[in-house]
Amino acid sequence: MNGRIAWGLIAGIVLGAAAIAAAPTPASADGATCGSKENPCPLQKWMRQNMSAAMTAGDMAALATAFEKAAKLAPDPTWNGADPKASWDAIAKVGLAAAKANDTAAVKATCKGCHDAYKDKYKASFRTKPVP
């Protein structure tokens, strides 16, 4: 009888754990688990629709427009400043100038520089913040 109870208890635990793992979590319902290709976070979605799409199409005018908006998207005002290598808005303005000059290599370098400087910080603190 004890063996049957033990096996029943183990089976219940395994089935319960499987049911919990398969159930949607509140975190996924409110967007906290965004970041995948299927469920991009707000800025990630905006970047794909505006920056990446324009870059893929070679549409420098659209990239310039996107860089103008991106310069205003710093989620923390302390991230802005005059340093074109370390300030969100200044980096975007460098990208804007590169797009206006039709300089694809400089645009790509600007994107990389911004991602290197801010991607991890942004994801850590502002991942689910809506894009204004």
Secondary structure, DSSP 8 states (H G I E B T S, - for coil): -HHHHHHHHHHHHHHHHHHHHHS--HHHHTTTT--SSSS--HHHHHIIIIIIHHHHHT-HHHHHHHHHHHTT--SSGGG-SS-TTT-HHHHHHHHHHHHHTT-HHHHHHHHHHHHHHHHHHHHHHHTT----
